[in-house]
Structures are given as C-alpha cells and as structure tokens.
C-alpha cells in the first residue's frame, strides 16, 4: 500500500520531541509527498501552540521546498457546545484544522465536568457523558471548518453515527490514527456504513514515527475499509477547506 502523506504530526512547538525540520527530513526519507504539522491548541497545558510558534512554523513552511508541508493545529474541544481553542484569526490562516478531545487543557476548562470526567474518571462515569460527548463533536463540526476529526472515541466515548453523518455532510475526514486504532475499532462498522471518508496519520511525536503505517494498513485490510474512501493512500490525495474568508459564527 502506497502512502502519500502523514496528516497528523507534532513538533517541539507542543509536546513533540523533534523539530519541524527533523520531521520534514523523516517524511522525505519515508517517501512521503506531504505532511501536516498539527501541534496542540492554544489552551493546552504546557504543550500549547503560541502566537510566536505559529509564526515561526508558517515562515518555515513558506520557505520549505523539498516536500509539501501544511500548517495545522490539533484543536481541543472544550465543552458540549463544541467550542474549540483555536481563535478565529488563526483558523483563517490554517491549511488544516484538526479537532479532538484532550484532557490536559487550562484549569478553567479542565475542572469542568466535560473535561474532568472524560479525562480522569472511570469508564462507568464516562458512559454518563456519551450524549454530551457526541453533541460536542456534532456541534463543533457544525460551527467550524473542521478538516479532520482526530482519534475519535479516545478518552471521551461517543455515539459515533451522528458524528460520522455530520462529518460526511461537512466534508470532514475521520482519522485512522496509528496510535489509537484500538479506540476506533468499535466504531469502524458504523463509519463504513455512514459513507464518511477516512484519512491516515501517525500522530507522530518523534520524527522516527512519521510514515510508520504498518498497523493502519493491517487495520484497513482486516476491517475491509473501502480503499477509495481512505485518503492519503494509493494516489487518493486529500483536499482541505479554504478558510481564508471564514468569519466565524454570525
């Protein structure tokens, strides 16, 4: 299986262990045509995107010629209303907006029921939030020009079908994340039946992990995921929303 790109990678700008330069070198070595740099959102604890790092990444991307590098952010969903932690002015400058649940966000949000229970409590306690978690993703997809839904069902359990339906409606990809395929496995049948499209990623936090897709290839084959709906492989190149004129909610 020929992979074209890696659409979720991290650098030292958030909690990654490699520089963007090192990631590009690793992607080139792996024979990829493009990568997305998607460091964590502005409200993450310690490993958050900053204005300074955003500008530094864009300057590098604009100068890079060896492969295509796309500017992204892995934004945090903050509540059931679907608020995310990337300001509108940065969304308009992104190539790729990725959204997912993460528990390590600023204290103002961490100690809300939505973040705290999903992030730190028992499986039984989390089950009580399935509807709220589902609405969070559906609302975010309705409100923002999201390109990729990241590692769905990791930490925050969901009723996935409404999310897949909304992702299909809005043209968002659902991620096949090399690190979290176990969390996605219970959802894959519904995903296939919904008609939603998929995208491949390593979620690499080290350069050596970029383009390491053996488990994804195995997962695709074992679950009979239609290859024509998996983007980033076999000449199936993804496209992402033009956010330049996006003006947020009215």
C-alpha positions as CSV (number, residue, x, y, z in Angstrom):
1,X,0.0,0.0,0.0
2,X,1.5,3.3,-1.1
3,X,1.1,6.2,1.4
4,X,1.2,9.8,0.2
5,X,1.3,11.7,3.4
6,X,1.1,11.9,7.1
7,X,-1.7,14.2,8.2
8,X,-1.1,14.5,12.0
9,X,2.4,15.2,13.3
10,X,3.8,17.0,16.3
11,X,6.9,19.1,17.0
12,X,8.7,20.7,19.9
13,X,6.2,23.6,19.5
14,X,3.9,21.4,21.6
15,X,4.6,18.0,23.1
16,X,6.7,16.6,20.2
17,X,10.3,15.6,20.6
18,X,11.5,16.6,17.2
19,X,11.8,19.9,15.3
20,X,9.8,20.6,12.2
21,X,13.0,20.4,10.2
22,X,13.6,16.9,11.5
23,X,10.0,15.8,10.8
24,X,10.3,17.0,7.2
25,X,13.6,15.1,6.8
26,X,11.9,11.9,8.2
27,X,8.9,12.3,5.9
28,X,11.2,12.8,2.9
29,X,13.2,9.7,3.9
30,X,9.9,7.7,4.2
31,X,9.0,8.7,0.6
32,X,6.0,10.9,1.6
33,X,4.8,13.7,-0.6
34,X,3.3,15.9,2.2
35,X,2.8,16.2,5.9
36,X,0.6,18.2,8.2
37,X,2.2,19.8,11.3
38,X,-0.6,19.8,13.9
39,X,0.6,20.8,17.3
40,X,-1.8,21.1,20.2
41,X,-4.2,24.0,20.6
42,X,-3.8,27.3,22.4
43,X,-5.5,26.2,25.6
44,X,-3.4,23.0,26.2
45,X,-1.4,22.9,29.4
46,X,2.4,23.4,28.8
47,X,2.4,21.9,25.3
48,X,0.2,24.5,23.7
49,X,0.5,26.5,20.5
50,X,1.6,30.1,20.9
51,X,1.5,33.1,18.5
52,X,5.3,33.0,18.3
53,X,5.5,29.4,17.4
54,X,2.7,29.7,14.9
55,X,4.5,32.5,13.1
56,X,7.8,30.5,13.2
57,X,6.1,27.4,11.7
58,X,4.5,29.4,8.9
59,X,7.8,31.1,8.0
60,X,9.4,27.6,7.7
61,X,6.5,26.2,5.7
62,X,6.6,29.1,3.3
63,X,10.3,28.5,2.7
64,X,10.2,24.7,2.5
65,X,10.6,23.3,-1.0
66,X,11.5,19.6,-0.6
67,X,8.0,18.3,0.2
68,X,4.6,20.0,0.8
69,X,4.2,21.0,4.4
70,X,0.7,22.1,5.6
71,X,0.1,24.3,8.6
72,X,-2.4,22.7,11.0
73,X,-3.5,22.7,14.6
74,X,-4.9,19.9,16.7
75,X,-7.5,21.9,18.5
76,X,-9.2,20.9,21.7
77,X,-13.0,20.5,22.1
78,X,-13.7,22.3,25.3
79,X,-17.4,21.6,26.1
80,X,-20.6,20.0,24.8
81,X,-21.4,23.2,22.9
82,X,-18.5,22.4,20.6
83,X,-16.2,25.3,21.4
84,X,-12.6,24.8,20.4
85,X,-9.5,26.6,21.4
86,X,-8.2,28.0,18.2
87,X,-9.1,31.7,17.7
88,X,-10.9,32.7,14.6
89,X,-7.9,34.7,13.2
90,X,-5.7,31.6,13.3
91,X,-8.4,29.3,11.8
92,X,-8.4,31.6,8.8
93,X,-4.7,31.1,8.3
94,X,-4.7,27.3,8.7
95,X,-4.4,24.8,5.9
96,X,-5.8,22.0,8.1
97,X,-8.0,22.2,11.2
98,X,-8.0,19.0,13.2
99,X,-10.2,18.7,16.3
100,X,-10.3,16.1,19.1
101,X,-10.7,15.6,22.8
102,X,-7.7,16.1,25.1
103,X,-7.7,16.2,28.9
104,X,-4.7,18.5,29.5
105,X,-6.2,21.9,29.0
106,X,-6.0,25.1,31.0
107,X,-7.6,24.8,34.5
108,X,-10.6,27.0,33.6
109,X,-11.7,24.1,31.3
110,X,-10.0,21.1,32.9
111,X,-12.2,21.2,36.0
112,X,-15.4,21.3,34.0
113,X,-17.5,18.1,34.1
114,X,-16.9,17.5,30.4
115,X,-13.1,17.6,30.6
116,X,-12.5,16.2,34.1
117,X,-14.9,13.2,33.8
118,X,-13.8,12.2,30.3
119,X,-10.2,12.8,31.0
120,X,-9.7,11.3,34.5
121,X,-12.7,9.3,35.8
122,X,-13.8,5.7,35.5
123,X,-15.3,4.1,32.4
124,X,-18.6,4.0,34.2
125,X,-18.6,7.7,34.9
126,X,-17.6,8.5,31.3
127,X,-20.6,6.5,30.0
128,X,-22.9,9.1,31.5
129,X,-21.4,11.7,29.2
130,X,-21.8,9.8,25.9
131,X,-24.6,12.0,24.7
132,X,-22.8,15.2,25.7
133,X,-19.6,14.0,24.0
134,X,-21.5,13.2,20.8
135,X,-23.1,16.6,20.8
136,X,-19.7,18.2,21.4
137,X,-18.4,16.8,18.1
138,X,-21.5,17.4,16.1
139,X,-21.7,21.0,17.3
140,X,-18.0,21.6,16.6
141,X,-18.4,20.2,13.1
142,X,-21.5,22.4,12.6
143,X,-19.7,25.6,13.8
144,X,-16.2,25.4,12.5
145,X,-14.5,24.5,9.1
146,X,-13.0,21.3,10.5
147,X,-11.0,19.1,8.2
148,X,-10.1,16.1,10.4
149,X,-11.8,14.5,13.4
150,X,-8.9,13.1,15.4
151,X,-8.7,9.8,17.3
152,X,-12.5,9.6,17.9
153,X,-13.6,7.6,21.0
154,X,-10.2,8.0,22.7
155,X,-10.8,9.1,26.3
156,X,-14.3,10.6,25.5
157,X,-16.7,7.8,24.5
158,X,-19.3,8.7,21.9
159,X,-22.3,7.5,19.9
160,X,-20.4,7.7,16.7
161,X,-23.0,7.6,14.0
162,X,-24.3,11.2,14.3
163,X,-20.7,12.3,14.2
164,X,-19.9,10.3,11.1
165,X,-23.1,11.7,9.5
166,X,-22.2,15.3,10.3
167,X,-18.6,14.7,9.2
168,X,-19.8,13.4,5.8
169,X,-22.2,16.3,5.5
170,X,-19.5,18.9,6.2
171,X,-16.7,17.2,4.2
172,X,-14.5,16.3,7.2
173,X,-12.3,13.3,7.3
174,X,-12.3,10.8,10.2
175,X,-8.8,9.9,11.2
176,X,-7.2,6.4,11.2
177,X,-4.7,7.2,13.9
178,X,-1.9,4.7,14.2
179,X,-1.7,5.2,18.0
180,X,-5.4,4.9,18.7
181,X,-6.8,2.2,16.4
182,X,-8.0,0.2,19.4
183,X,-10.3,3.1,20.4
184,X,-11.7,3.4,16.9
185,X,-12.2,-0.4,16.3
186,X,-15.7,-0.5,17.9
187,X,-16.8,2.4,15.6
188,X,-15.4,1.2,12.3
189,X,-18.5,-0.7,11.1
190,X,-20.7,2.4,11.6
191,X,-18.1,4.5,9.9
192,X,-18.1,2.3,6.8
193,X,-21.9,2.2,6.7
194,X,-22.1,6.0,7.1
195,X,-20.1,6.7,3.9
196,X,-17.7,9.0,5.7
197,X,-14.2,9.4,4.3
198,X,-11.0,8.5,6.2
199,X,-7.5,9.9,6.4
200,X,-4.3,8.3,7.6
201,X,-2.0,9.7,10.3
202,X,0.8,8.5,12.6
203,X,0.1,11.1,15.3
204,X,3.9,11.1,15.5
205,X,5.6,12.8,18.5
206,X,9.0,11.8,17.3
207,X,10.4,12.1,13.8
208,X,11.1,8.3,13.6
209,X,7.4,7.6,13.8
210,X,6.4,9.7,10.8
211,X,5.1,7.5,8.0
212,X,5.0,4.4,10.1
213,X,1.7,3.0,8.9
214,X,2.1,-0.8,9.2
215,X,-0.7,-1.0,11.7
216,X,-3.0,1.2,9.7
217,X,-2.5,-0.9,6.6
218,X,-3.3,-4.0,8.6
219,X,-6.4,-2.3,10.1
220,X,-7.7,-1.2,6.7
221,X,-7.4,-4.8,5.4
222,X,-8.8,-6.6,8.4
223,X,-11.9,-4.3,8.6
224,X,-12.5,-4.2,4.8
225,X,-12.4,-0.4,4.7
226,X,-13.0,0.7,1.1
227,X,-9.7,2.0,-0.3
228,X,-11.4,4.6,-2.4
229,X,-12.6,6.3,0.9
230,X,-9.2,6.3,2.6
231,X,-7.3,9.5,1.8
232,X,-3.5,9.7,1.8
233,X,-3.0,6.4,0.1
234,X,-2.8,4.9,-3.4
235,X,-3.0,8.3,-5.2
236,X,-6.1,9.3,-3.2
237,X,-4.9,12.8,-2.2
238,X,-7.0,14.7,0.4
239,X,-8.2,18.3,-0.1
240,X,-8.8,20.7,2.7
241,X,-11.2,23.6,3.2
242,X,-10.2,27.1,2.2
243,X,-10.7,29.0,5.5
244,X,-9.4,32.4,4.3
245,X,-12.8,34.0,4.2
246,X,-14.3,32.2,7.2
247,X,-15.7,34.7,9.6
248,X,-16.9,32.5,12.4
249,X,-20.5,32.4,13.7
250,X,-23.0,35.1,12.9
